[in-house]
Amino acid sequence: MKQFNIPESFPIPFFDHDKSLLKTIRNSGQRRKMNFFYFACRKIRNIILYRWAYFCPLNSWRIRFHRWRGVHIGKNVFIGPQCSIDNAYPEMIFIEDYVAINQGTTLLAHTNVRHCFEGLIECKVSPIHIKHHALVSINSTILQGVVIGEYAVVSAGSIVINNIKPFTMVMGNPAKKILDFKHMLTNQNNNNQ
């Protein structure tokens, strides 16, 4: 089982893109404490790898492209086509072994809004941690700071804004617990013996 060092959440400044592309790149690089040229090259690389992973028909290549972007991915993971894994902070996504993330799912580890929403929405980056054997069904959205427990199931089209306990099925917008199935698995294992 692969273990990750999960970083803490941290605030980021409000959205501040300038009319000048060069100034925007310089500001973004300074926020990340990077040389602006290095930041620009990294951003371009991430956009290209993101697009390749998004449209790639082979799971092993999708996994490789996302790892190259900085996403932390365990072994025997399935990531479906057309999944959007945070383009700005891919290094804040942690996916453990034997996880399945189905087509069209979005994982977003940051919120970055304009100043007009100050006091209403906090601009921050928080890691997403999907634990082993979890299933995220088609077209679901996982927002920043969420931990999805072991063997948890996120039903199709759900929007997850809170942590999900292990052996739990959630559904809806926002996702709410609909089933706790740990006892079902325990009973099934006892019947098989």
C-alpha positions in Angstrom: 0.0 0.0 0.0 1.5 3.3 -1.0 1.6 6.0 1.7 1.6 9.7 0.8 2.7 12.7 2.8 -0.4 14.8 2.5 0.4 18.6 2.8 -1.7 21.1 4.7 -4.2 23.5 3.0 -2.9 27.0 2.3 -4.5 30.2 1.2 -3.9 31.7 -2.3 -4.5 35.3 -3.5 -7.6 36.2 -5.3 -7.8 35.8 -9.1 -5.7 38.7 -10.6 -5.1 38.1 -14.3 -3.8 41.2 -16.0 -4.4 42.3 -19.6 -0.7 41.6 -20.2 0.1 37.8 -20.4 3.7 38.5 -19.3 2.6 40.3 -16.2 0.1 37.5 -15.4 2.8 34.8 -15.7 5.2 36.9 -13.6 2.6 37.3 -10.8 1.7 33.6 -10.9 5.3 32.6 -10.7 6.0 34.9 -7.8 3.0 33.5 -5.9 4.4 30.0 -6.3 8.0 31.3 -5.5 9.2 30.2 -9.0 11.1 31.9 -11.7 8.5 33.2 -14.2 10.2 31.3 -17.1 10.2 28.0 -15.2 6.5 28.6 -14.2 5.5 29.3 -17.8 7.3 26.1 -19.1 5.7 24.1 -16.3 2.2 25.5 -17.0 2.6 24.7 -20.8 3.8 21.2 -20.0 0.9 20.6 -17.6 -1.7 21.8 -20.2 -0.2 19.5 -22.9 -0.1 16.4 -20.5 -3.6 17.2 -19.2 -5.0 17.2 -22.8 -3.2 14.0 -23.7 -4.5 12.3 -20.6 -8.1 13.7 -21.2 -8.4 12.2 -24.7 -6.1 9.1 -24.3 -7.9 5.8 -24.9 -5.4 3.7 -22.8 -5.6 3.8 -19.0 -1.9 3.0 -18.5 -1.0 6.1 -20.6 -3.6 8.3 -18.8 -2.0 7.3 -15.5 1.5 8.0 -16.8 0.5 11.5 -18.2 -1.1 12.4 -14.9 1.9 11.2 -12.9 4.1 13.3 -15.1 1.9 16.3 -14.3 2.5 15.7 -10.6 -0.6 13.8 -9.5 0.2 11.2 -6.8 -1.2 7.8 -8.0 -0.9 4.4 -6.4 -0.9 1.0 -8.2 -3.7 -0.6 -10.1 -5.7 2.6 -10.4 -8.2 3.2 -13.2 -8.8 6.8 -14.4 -11.4 7.0 -17.1 -11.2 9.1 -20.2 -12.3 12.8 -20.1 -11.5 13.2 -16.4 -10.4 16.6 -15.3 -7.7 16.5 -12.6 -6.8 19.9 -11.3 -4.6 21.7 -13.9 -3.3 24.4 -11.5 -2.3 22.2 -8.5 -2.1 18.6 -9.7 0.5 17.9 -7.0 -2.4 18.3 -4.4 -4.3 15.2 -5.7 -3.5 11.9 -3.9 -5.0 8.6 -5.2 -4.2 5.4 -3.4 -4.1 1.8 -4.8 -7.0 0.1 -6.5 -9.1 3.2 -6.9 -11.5 3.6 -9.9 -12.4 7.1 -11.1 -14.8 6.8 -14.0 -15.3 8.9 -17.1 -16.0 12.6 -16.9 -15.1 13.0 -13.2 -13.6 16.3 -12.0 -11.1 16.6 -9.1 -10.6 20.3 -8.1 -8.0 21.0 -5.3 -8.3 24.8 -5.4 -10.7 27.7 -5.3 -9.5 31.0 -6.9 -12.2 33.6 -7.4 -12.2 37.4 -8.1 -12.1 40.0 -5.3 -15.8 40.7 -5.5 -16.4 37.4 -3.7 -14.0 38.2 -0.8 -15.6 37.3 2.5 -18.0 34.9 0.8 -15.6 32.4 -0.8 -12.2 31.5 0.6 -9.4 31.3 -1.9 -7.3 28.2 -0.9 -5.6 25.0 -2.1 -6.5 21.9 -0.2 -5.4 18.3 -1.0 -7.9 15.7 -2.3 -7.1 12.2 -0.9 -8.9 9.2 -2.4 -8.2 6.1 -0.3 -7.7 2.5 -1.5 -10.5 0.6 -3.2 -12.7 3.7 -3.5 -15.0 4.1 -6.5 -15.9 7.5 -8.0 -18.7 7.0 -10.5 -19.2 8.8 -13.8 -19.5 12.6 -14.0 -18.9 13.2 -10.3 -17.1 16.3 -8.9 -14.8 16.1 -5.9 -13.9 19.5 -4.4 -10.9 20.6 -2.4 -10.1 19.3 1.0 -12.1 16.1 0.6 -11.0 12.7 1.9 -12.8 9.7 0.4 -12.5 6.7 2.7 -11.5 3.1 1.9 -14.1 1.2 -0.2 -16.3 4.3 -0.4 -18.6 4.7 -3.4 -19.5 8.0 -4.9 -22.7 7.6 -7.1 -22.9 9.0 -10.6 -23.2 12.8 -10.9 -22.5 13.5 -7.3 -20.9 16.7 -6.0 -18.7 15.9 -3.0 -17.9 18.8 -0.7 -17.4 16.9 2.6 -15.3 13.9 3.7 -16.8 10.4 3.0 -16.4 7.7 5.6 -15.0 4.2 4.7 -17.6 1.7 3.4 -20.1 4.4 2.7 -22.1 5.2 -0.5 -23.0 8.8 -1.2 -25.2 10.4 -3.8 -26.5 13.8 -4.9 -25.7 17.5 -4.9 -24.3 17.9 -2.3 -23.4 14.3 -1.8 -25.2 12.7 1.2 -24.8 9.3 2.7 -27.4 6.8 1.4 -25.8 3.5 2.5 -23.3 2.1 5.0 -22.3 -1.3 3.7 -19.5 -2.5 6.0 -21.8 -5.0 7.6 -22.9 -6.3 4.2 -19.3 -7.1 3.3 -18.7 -8.7 6.7 -21.8 -10.9 6.3 -20.9 -11.9 2.8 -17.3 -12.9 3.9 -18.7 -15.0 6.7 -21.2 -16.8 4.4 -18.3 -17.6 1.9 -16.3 -19.3 4.6 
